[in-house]
Amino acid sequence: MKRRSSNLEDVDDIEHNNKSHHNHNFSDKEIDNSELSIEDIEVIGPVPTVSDAQNYIKWQNTISSVVQSVVSIHFSQVAPFDGESALVSEATGFVVDSKLGIILTNRHVVGAGPFVGYAVFDNHEECDVTPIYRDPVHDFGFLKFNPKDIKYMEVKSLQLKPNLAKVGLEIRVVGNDAGEKLSILSGFISRLDRNAPDYGELTYNDFNTEYIQAAASASGGSSGSPVVNSDGHVVALQAGGSTEASTDFFLPLDRILRALICVQNDKPITRGTIQVQWLLKPYDECKRLGLTPEAESNARKMFPDKIGMLMAETILKEGPGDVKIAEGDVLISINNELISSFITVDDILDRNVGNTITLVIQRSGVDKTIQCVVDNLHRITPDRYVEVCGATFHELSYQMARFYGIAVRGVFISSASGSFNIDLSERVGWVVDSVDNKETPNLNTFIEVMKDIPDRKRVTLRYHHLSDQHTIHVTSIYIDRHWCNEFRMYIRNDVTGIWDYQNIKEPIPAEEIKPHSAKFIEIPVENKNIAKLSYSLCHVTTIAVIPLDSQSVETVKISGLVVDAEEGYVLTSRRAVPHDCCDVFVTFADSVMVPASLKFIHPTQNYAILKYDVKLVNAPIVTPRFSTSYLKRGDKANFVGYTHNHRLVTADTTITDISSVSIPSNIIPRYRATNIEAISIDCNISTKCNSGIIADQEGVIKALWLSFVGERSDNKDKIYLMGLDIMDCLEVIKYFKEGKRPIVSIVDAGFGSISILTSRVRGVPEEWIERMERESSNRLQFITVTRVSCTNDDVKLETGDVILSVNDQLVTKMNQLNGIVSEYGSERSQTLTFKVVREGKIIDLPIKTVYVKETDQFVVFAGCIVQAPHHAVKQAMLNLPSEVYVTFRGESSPALQYGISGTNFITHVNEVETKDLESFLTVIKQIPDNSYCKIRLMTFDNVPFAISLKTNYHYFPTTELKKNTLTGEWIENDIKKTEEIKQ
């Protein structure tokens, strides 16, 4: 891992020292380290000198020794924290105490939040590492390992020598560069006094220290590498670089060495601050800001190697320096000690935590003496966070407050997800001001407020963004304590390296929902039949927090059509309810919102039917009239739709086309509508409406206007807007009206349409073509098989088959293949007789219909969701390697760290075959915590591979969720978690 800066300061001052690089190429086979003379060197390019050869040999011996202390760190930052996202990455570290087992690396590697990782030594021995310290400001931290775990090599420490860093010094950066096991990059130190690199706002940045600059061209994975001289002494720590030039930034070792000595002597690492950010400014700029000639002259005499002084850049409100220090003040001395560098300031502050110090500053040519009490820097650095409603929170940190010069207080949303998923375009930087109309000035108050909010309640949230202190946002949020039932406090433990947690409070049961009345406003059009359709329309809102069936986790709001006002049935797009592992609500007249349950999902036609409790809504809801005939091209109609801001609009329109379509497949299989007779209309406003209806002049419903989820790219779903004839839904609606539960069994294949010309080429006989021309009044086409789903049936359709008839009925359009509707509990599979043209011959095929079972069980293992392959997977594959399919993996999970991907099939665990979820559960229950297991997998393209994975039940417990078929309730079963392992 390597941080690259997009802000190169003083680019013109970068010294590349190109003249110091020699174009020599020495082969290991040509050089013997023990005996080498100038005659032994094969000359390539310019003739090397004796000093060149000696220098090369010295460096080679040095590197051979250094690499034994350098480790590759493979780590996961488990949870978003302090502006940093959860991630899995690699970096470099090196041993600085071989007896105690201490590894030095960067702070942005150790992270401010939970960390899990292991180190790999040069001889490929592996050991667990735990974080024991990360500096609150500077980019360094310590990891601890057990030296006894390294059995096949002698672990050596590298010595930290901060005083050896000089301009012009030749150095080597030895580390894990761009994910490689080992890289050695050369360079020369060009500066010792550049300001800390700027990586942008709302992320970790070092400050109040000078950085060392060199041209070494390191890249990702080199973070934490030792920067060594030819004697093998560490002179700096690799920390970052520029994306705009081959420039690298190294952290000086002064504060690192002090911290290491404290750790070695089991003493606390005191860190002081007055909450002021200083910047090193050159003398000419300081003069423009009021530095007197006398002060400049004195500074130049005292520090002849320095080019400037420290100037106050940001003073945090309510901090020790607030009011006393102003932006632009030049720092002269602290406690009568003249200041020349950040290192001196750090040293004084760290030795005076809790004490009063005296500063002399110069403001516009006037000396001012002020006194400040040194604050504890660890106090204003978060070491705990709260997880509730699927989101995480901690106290606002000094890191975040410094960007905007604000007070270090407030409740920072470190993971804006779950109930607090307030802005999809901006995920970081939000601060909670109040919840449920109660102020939340700090984390403890926020916890107390959240304790008293019942599950499923909608409350008011007031919040603001750090970058805009002037704008207060107010919204309502839905409290989810059932899908996201954890309410935990995590606290960092620097002894064990684990963030211990404790459960705060179990959810308060949801309050009883009271009935409410709603007033409908008729649609403002002259046609009263159309105007009254508002009494039959509603909004459907779905909140999904589990990415089941590879579906996105999102909140969707579209329209619904009441199809039975007496029983409370609503028809809507399947885009809103791709599965029932979510919360669904129906809203009438933008006034009353009531919960709804999913009663039916069509496997191919993109619609679903919900049910709400009619007793909860006191409003004149009307069941509309439905058409009893199909729409045709050229029919006149009225479009009624909801815009993206959920406003009703209407327009006269014409049916321009009715075509046989299937939504394009996604790279990752997920539900898509197939075999649709899609309706297109001539209406500009329809493209601005994600849902609605099409009716005739009498107000009779002719079709639904639905949104269809298509392929996904750049983290965005492509949405198709099309009409679906209400006739394709009437049989299902009829079953519900009769009090029956319908199911649909389908011919599990994809279909498309071909022209008469193509049909002739495919071998369709002329008598069938003539029959098509006689009997088809709307379109002249044949239906062909475009794809066949995975099946074990001996007789099946094949891609390329041209369908002539089904049960002796000529097939002229796609919706003749929608499926067979029957009552739940009846025979689910029926056999249909297909007459098809295959390879120029007419054959009869007995094809069995299939009942598509929706997902009713899944397992969360190692941070990934494992389930039986859902229907979209079977549509996309010819055969299934296993019934254990991965649909999702967490962004910081062991699954990601060790190589499990979405769309993988798990075929074996510890050499035990896992044919289905039950066999998979049986074997993973036997795997202890923090231990390796072997997993054999198959990619979606049927490429087998194997991995080893280490479990971590503390952060990633194993959980099963299974649906109760009688009640429809999802039951959670914790299988493996830390508490069970400890007992």
Summary of the structure (lengths in Angstrom):
residues: 983
radius of gyration: 34.4
end to end distance: 37.1
largest distance: 107.6
contacts: 3336
relative contact order: 0.06
helix: 18%
strand: 39%
